[in-house]
Amino acid sequence: MSSPPAPRPLSVAELDLGAPDGPVLGFRPAPGGPAVVPGDVYALVRLRGRPAATVVGTVADGEDPAEVLAALARPRLTDAAKPGTDAERLAAARGDAPGPLTPPRASVVVATRERPEQLARALDSLLVQDHPDFELVVVDNAPRTTDTHELVTRGYADRVRYVREDTPGLATAHNTGLAAADGSVVAFTDDDVIADPRWLSALTAPFATDPRLGCVTGLILPARLGTPAQILLESHGGFAKGFAPRLYDPEHPPADEPLFPFTAGSFGSGANMAFRADALRRAGGFDPATGTGTAARGGDDLYAFVAVLSAGFRLRYTAEALVWHHHRDSWQDLRNQAYGYGAGLTAYLTATLVRSPRLLPALLARLPRGLAYARTMTAQRGEGDGGVPGEHGTHHHPWPASLSRLERRGMLYGPIGYAKARLRKADAR
């Protein structure tokens, strides 16, 4: 049996409409990206600047890509505006909602390791945020060279604070950034993103009106879809959590998530998250035995989400806080991610059990269903009907069974990796 053809590269663009059925206000390539060319195009659709949907369309030679994509977007946006769907979000996009809030003082923490070129691209986007009062902190994690130090202290002197953390591990680096931060809200993102100019304001403003809010997460979209690995990852979910706002409240668990709060992967991702600093500190911060750079391979963000919720705080997701993520581009990168996702899932569950024994009864009651759910999701991806970026189903890029097997192997390894990481931390102390 022959292998399916590799997916064709897609251009990535932004399309701005005046209303769900309104005129095109603007069309441009994704930030820092190449010009849109004839062929398949993936586009973020904005309504008067606010993210509202994604579409995928095929643009022929001589066609106006903005009009082709707008024709695809308008029916979806018009349907979403009907009562009982996403009318509230679309009303806000039209400007019918109350005016913008003044966001609190914020600290942005970017942990990095030996990727100065990517870091510079991220910093350039973070320094032009429209937030009125924020600082930018780079945590150089276990550096082997002085490249990051020189970039920050010479290229961004007096605009970015440099902090060095010699212990490897993303969670440890984030804890170091949290300790250094002076903002009442601390936002975290990665060195492989480009932040939308309104990202920080949209991510932090909700804290101004909700004293019980402990965490806000945002939308992550692909900056490039040029390789089969990038397209495959985004076709099967990527990092995006949709465009509908969500509020997760431990006092009122969501009816559609019976495993709450242990389905942390649905809350958001570590490349786009902010915490009320006091709430995160009260919850104990990030578990240093989780995350990239440790034997656990991941799970640091998921652990923090559950820890903050378990401390009684609420978590909000908003698509208005947008970053563009540069997905890894090789097949081996995708294999590593698949294994790391599985490992991070069970590592964070193990960390939650070890560090918060009071959650043990609830965790054990939900664990079999949670693991069965995770296994079902990886199996469904392996069945091959994954759709495409934008969820239009106009192409089919099957999720290889080998990647599903790697995820399941990672899930088996996760508790072992977490135990190894804890032992290494203890030996280091």
GIHUVEN-V963093 format. One record per residue. RES is the residue in three letters. PSI is psi in degrees with one decimal (999 if undefined). Layout:
# GIHUVEN-V963093
res | psi
RES | PSI
RES | PSI
This chain:
# GIHUVEN-V963093
res | psi
MET | 127.3
SER | 153.9
SER | 148.1
PRO | 151.1
PRO | 147.2
ALA | 140.7
PRO | 147.1
ARG | 148.5
PRO | 149.3
LEU | 139.8
SER | 150.3
VAL | 131.6
ALA | 171.6
GLU | 133.3
LEU | 126.5
ASP | 126.1
LEU | 151.9
GLY | -22.5
ALA | 168.9
PRO | -35.3
ASP | 21.9
GLY | -173.6
PRO | 164.7
VAL | 123.8
LEU | -25.9
GLY | 153.7
PHE | 130.5
ARG | 160.7
PRO | 160.2
ALA | 152.7
PRO | 125.3
GLY | 3.8
GLY | 168.4
PRO | 166.6
ALA | 150.3
VAL | 132.9
VAL | 160.1
PRO | 143.3
GLY | -158.1
ASP | 136.0
VAL | 130.3
TYR | 128.2
ALA | 137.3
LEU | 128.9
VAL | 123.9
ARG | 150.0
LEU | 108.2
ARG | 43.1
GLY | -19.7
ARG | 132.8
PRO | 133.6
ALA | -29.4
ALA | 172.5
THR | 149.3
VAL | 156.3
VAL | 129.6
GLY | 163.5
THR | 124.0
VAL | 122.2
ALA | 162.4
ASP | 132.2
GLY | -13.2
GLU | 153.4
ASP | 111.2
PRO | -33.5
ALA | -43.1
GLU | -37.0
VAL | -46.6
LEU | -35.7
ALA | -38.6
ALA | -34.1
LEU | -34.3
ALA | -37.1
ARG | -45.2
PRO | -37.3
ARG | -42.0
LEU | -37.3
THR | -42.1
ASP | -39.9
ALA | -23.4
ALA | -4.8
LYS | 151.7
PRO | 141.6
GLY | -0.4
THR | -117.3
ASP | 36.5
ALA | -37.2
GLU | -44.1
ARG | -41.4
LEU | -30.2
ALA | -41.4
ALA | -38.2
ALA | -30.2
ARG | -12.3
GLY | 12.6
ASP | -13.6
ALA | 165.7
PRO | 159.9
GLY | 167.1
PRO | 148.2
LEU | 155.7
THR | 116.3
PRO | 153.8
PRO | 165.6
ARG | 131.6
ALA | 151.6
SER | 131.8
VAL | 123.5
VAL | 125.9
VAL | 112.1
ALA | 138.1
THR | 160.6
ARG | 106.9
GLU | 42.4
ARG | 63.0
PRO | -35.1
GLU | -44.9
GLN | -41.2
LEU | -42.9
ALA | -41.4
ARG | -42.4
ALA | -43.9
LEU | -39.1
ASP | -39.2
SER | -31.3
LEU | -30.0
LEU | -12.3
VAL | 22.3
GLN | 148.8
ASP | 4.8
HIS | 136.3
PRO | -14.8
ASP | 93.7
PHE | 159.6
GLU | 160.6
LEU | 123.7
VAL | 124.7
VAL | 127.3
VAL | 113.5
ASP | 107.5
ASN | 115.7
ALA | 56.1
PRO | 144.4
ARG | -21.8
THR | 178.1
THR | 11.4
ASP | -45.4
THR | -42.4
HIS | -44.7
GLU | -39.5
LEU | -49.4
VAL | -46.3
THR | -25.5
ARG | -48.6
GLY | -24.9
TYR | 32.0
ALA | 136.9
ASP | -0.2
ARG | -24.1
VAL | 134.0
ARG | 135.9
TYR | 129.0
VAL | 133.3
ARG | 135.2
GLU | 111.7
ASP | -17.7
THR | 122.5
PRO | 149.5
GLY | 131.5
LEU | -39.9
ALA | -40.6
THR | -42.6
ALA | -40.1
HIS | -39.1
ASN | -37.2
THR | -41.6
GLY | -40.1
LEU | -41.8
ALA | -33.6
ALA | -19.8
ALA | 144.1
ASP | 1.8
GLY | 152.9
SER | -19.5
VAL | 135.6
VAL | 119.3
ALA | 143.8
PHE | 136.5
THR | 176.4
ASP | 167.7
ASP | -2.5
ASP | 30.6
VAL | 162.8
ILE | 120.8
ALA | 135.8
ASP | 145.4
PRO | -25.6
ARG | 3.7
TRP | -55.1
LEU | -39.4
SER | -45.6
ALA | -33.2
LEU | -31.1
THR | -22.7
ALA | -38.0
PRO | -25.4
PHE | -21.6
ALA | -24.8
THR | -7.1
ASP | 98.0
PRO | -16.9
ARG | 0.3
LEU | 123.1
GLY | -22.6
CYS | 143.7
VAL | 134.9
THR | 163.2
GLY | -175.5
LEU | 136.8
ILE | 118.8
LEU | 157.4
PRO | 133.8
ALA | -26.5
ARG | 144.3
LEU | 63.1
GLY | -14.0
THR | 156.5
PRO | -37.7
ALA | -42.7
GLN | -42.8
ILE | -42.4
LEU | -44.2
LEU | -46.3
GLU | -30.9
SER | -26.5
HIS | 40.1
GLY | -42.7
GLY | -134.3
PHE | -2.7
ALA | 145.8
LYS | 21.2
GLY | -173.5
PHE | -8.5
ALA | 132.8
PRO | 147.8
ARG | 146.1
LEU | 123.5
TYR | 118.8
ASP | 119.2
PRO | -22.1
GLU | -16.7
HIS | 75.4
PRO | 140.8
PRO | 133.3
ALA | -27.5
ASP | 5.0
GLU | 80.3
PRO | -16.0
LEU | 1.4
PHE | 137.4
PRO | 17.1
PHE | 3.7
THR | 55.8
ALA | -24.4
GLY | -19.5
SER | -10.0
PHE | -29.8
GLY | -168.0
SER | 158.4
GLY | -16.2
ALA | -5.8
ASN | 81.1
MET | 150.3
ALA | 147.0
PHE | 145.5
ARG | 123.0
ALA | -43.6
ASP | -36.6
ALA | -43.7
LEU | -40.2
ARG | -40.5
ARG | -33.0
ALA | -2.1
GLY | 5.7
GLY | -159.2
PHE | 146.5
ASP | 116.8
PRO | -9.2
ALA | 11.3
THR | 167.1
GLY | 163.6
THR | 139.8
GLY | -5.2
THR | 171.7
ALA | -19.1
ALA | -22.2
ARG | -14.7
GLY | -165.8
GLY | -1.4
ASP | -40.8
ASP | -41.7
LEU | -41.3
TYR | -44.8
ALA | -39.1
PHE | -49.7
VAL | -37.6
ALA | -41.9
VAL | -42.7
LEU | -41.2
SER | -22.2
ALA | 1.6
GLY | 2.5
PHE | 161.2
ARG | 159.9
LEU | 134.5
ARG | 141.5
TYR | 132.2
THR | 129.9
ALA | -11.1
GLU | -19.0
ALA | 99.1
LEU | 134.3
VAL | 149.3
TRP | 124.2
HIS | 133.9
HIS | 96.8
HIS | 148.0
ARG | 147.9
ASP | -4.4
SER | 160.9
TRP | -39.1
GLN | -36.3
ASP | -42.8
LEU | -38.7
ARG | -43.7
ASN | -39.2
GLN | -43.4
ALA | -46.7
TYR | -42.6
GLY | -35.5
TYR | -46.0
GLY | -45.1
ALA | -43.2
GLY | -35.4
LEU | -53.9
THR | -24.5
ALA | -42.7
TYR | -36.6
LEU | -40.6
THR | -42.7
ALA | -41.4
THR | -42.0
LEU | -42.5
VAL | -43.1
ARG | -17.3
SER | 73.4
PRO | -26.0
ARG | -20.3
LEU | -1.5
LEU | -48.0
PRO | -45.8
ALA | -39.9
LEU | -45.7
LEU | -34.7
ALA | -31.7
ARG | -15.9
LEU | -47.0
PRO | -42.1
ARG | -36.5
GLY | -45.4
LEU | -37.5
ALA | -39.4
TYR | -46.1
ALA | -42.3
ARG | -39.7
THR | -41.5
MET | -42.1
THR | -35.1
ALA | -40.0
GLN | -39.1
ARG | -37.2
GLY | -18.6
GLU | -20.3
GLY | 3.4
ASP | 72.8
GLY | -9.1
GLY | -157.8
VAL | 168.7
PRO | 133.3
GLY | -8.2
GLU | 37.7
HIS | -19.3
GLY | 20.9
THR | -16.1
HIS | 165.8
HIS | 120.1
HIS | 92.9
PRO | 139.8
TRP | 117.8
PRO | 138.5
ALA | -28.9
SER | -34.3
LEU | -35.9
SER | -39.2
ARG | -38.6
LEU | -40.3
GLU | -43.6
ARG | -37.2
ARG | -39.2
GLY | -38.7
MET | -37.7
LEU | -33.1
TYR | -27.2
GLY | -51.5
PRO | -34.6
ILE | -44.8
GLY | -39.5
TYR | -42.3
ALA | -41.8
LYS | -43.8
ALA | -40.1
ARG | -40.2
LEU | -39.8
ARG | -38.4
LYS | -41.8
ALA | -40.7
ASP | -40.5
ALA | -38.7
ARG | 999
